[in-house]
Amino acid sequence: MRVALFTDTYLPDVNGVSKTLARWVDYLESRHIPVKIFAPNHQERDAGTDGDVVQRLYSIPFILYPQCRLGIPNPIHIKKTLRDFNPTVVHVATPFNIGLYGHHYAVKHDIPLVASYHTHFDQYLAYYKIQWIETVLWKYMHWFHQDCKKIFVPSQSTLEHLIGKGFDAGKMDIWGRGVDLTRFTPHVDREAVLARWGVDKDRFVVLYVGRIAPEKSLHVMFDTYKALPDSIRSRCTFLIAGDGPQYKELQEFYTQEEFPDVHFLGFQEGRTLSELYAAADVFFFPSSTETFGNVVLEAMASGTPVIGADAGGVRDNVQHGQNGYLCAPGDTNAFVDALVHMYEDDWQRVRLGHGAREYALRQTWERIFARLLQAYGEVATSVHEKVDSTVLS
């Protein structure tokens, strides 16, 4: 098996898709399966650090997300690389630009084609006031996926969402997400971690991790903060770790002078991030547009209970009353009630944290990737059997 992976996002982009794909590539290489990645170049990365595995393509900033890049495929260079590599499976991880070229090449050369669906683009449209293109978007998505032998989705809710949009259930397979249980653990010197950010150990710490962008519904978190009873709000500290198009705007509005208990930490990763998860009392995640929500699982692995929106991939991981609380999307009152309960009932919060860690212990990358590799093999085998039967007839 030789895998060609086409994606419009890859490391050093920091998002759930790029991290998941990088882990998948590592898994394939650990099984001595050749893989070639076609991804946008990146201003912050020296292409020489990619080795022979990644072919970087010229790219431009994406208008809605200037931090992200849109690749501009060079057909001559890609064709030469693919002829030399001779893939037996083509995987398109994004439906635009680079993914579109991978789709075209696979169909033209009769190579088994699989896709992975990572983002509810339709749910982003309203946040950027372009919801009028939704009909066109879904027509394109149906066309793009019609030649795929398999469509991998990250959660049951995503599968059901696509079925509701007319996708073939027989083509879809759930490719879940795992978590690094050695990196994300409950064990941390909480007092020392909080001290680095100027937060007293006696504060009730509410943490958000993710992009600072409209579709993440951060207004719900800030509305919740302002709606808390004074006696509770005065003892809470909200930590916001992440970057994105709304970062500067929100940081300038929620100044330390007026909102001393709201701290914008910027983008965090590695040990710093894992320690933040474990030091927090609650992980707050109001986004209702997630296909999975990797950060939710990272918080759970850290033994931190989650308060999240009862929608999408968050709903698939947060089991209400067992490892966190689910609230109706956008319902500030529900989020306030959930946070008050977490604050007032230490025993319940600890119980939910234990439930979160136990749930995360069952989400191993090894099991998930083994199933995905098996699905790759099934696609390749079914195509070869079809070819053989055609020849014999």
C-alpha positions, 0 to 999 in steps of 0.5 A: 500500500502507498498512500497519497494524502492531499490536504489544505491544512497540515503542520505547522497549522494548529488545528484538530485536522492538521494534528490528526493527519500528522498522527495518522502519517506517523502511524503509517510510517511506523507500519512502514507504509509509504506516504506522500503528503501534498500540503500548502507551504507555510511562512513559519516552516522551513520546507527542508524540515519536512524531508521527502514525505511532504511536498509543499505547494505555493499558497496564499492566505485564506480570506476568512482566516488569514492565518490559514493558507490556500494551496495553489497546485502546480500540476506539472510538479505534482504529476511527476511526484505521483508518477514516481510514487505510484499511490495505491490509495488517494486520501483527500482530507479537504474538499478545496484546492489541493484536495480537489486536485487529488480528487481529479488525479485519483478519478483520472487514473482509476486509483481508489479514492477516500475522503475524510470530512472534518469541518461543518463549513455550512455551519460557518457561513452565517458567522461570516454573513455568506449563508446565501451560498449554502445551497451551492456548497452542498451541491459541490460537496455532493459532487466532490464525494460521489467518486469516493469509495469511503467517507470518513467522519469523526463522530456519529453526529457528523455521520447523521448530519451528512445523511440528513444532507443526502449522503450515502450512509453505506459509504460513510465510516466513523474515524474517531479521535484519540488522545495522548494519555501520557501527555494529558494527565490529571497530575500537575502542581496546580499552584505552580501552574496558576502562579505562572499566569498570576492566578491565585490557587484559591480561584475557581479556574474556568478554561477555554482552549481553541480558536478565537473566532466567531463560529466558536460562540465565545460570546456565550462564555463572556455572557455567562461570565457577566451573568454569574452571581456576584458572589461566584463571579468574584471568585472565578478566573477565566483563562482563554488559550488560543488565537484567531481573527477575534483575538485582538478585538476581544482582548481590547474589549475585555481589558485587565483594568475592567475585567481583571478576572479574564486572562487572554493567554494567546496560543499555547501548546506542549507542556504549557497547554497540558498543565493548563488543562489539568490545573483548571477546575472546569473546561468551558466549550460553547461551540456548537459547530464541532465535528469532534472537538479534540480539545474536549477530549484533551480536557477529559484526559486531564481529569477536568470536567467539561461544560459544553454545547449539546451539539455536534461532536461535543455531544458525542463525547460529553455524557451529561452528568457523567463526565460533564454537563451539556447545555442548549447551544447559545443558552446563556442561562443553561451555561450559567446554571451548569457553571454554578453547579460545578462551583457549588458542588465540589464532590460532583465536580470531582466525580465528573472529573474522574468520569472524564478521565475514565472516558478518555482512557478508552479513546486510544489512537492505536485502536482508532488508527488500526480500524482506519488502516483496515478500511483503507485495505478494504477499499483497495481490495474491493477495487482490485476485485472489481477490476479482476472480475471485469477482466474475467468477464 
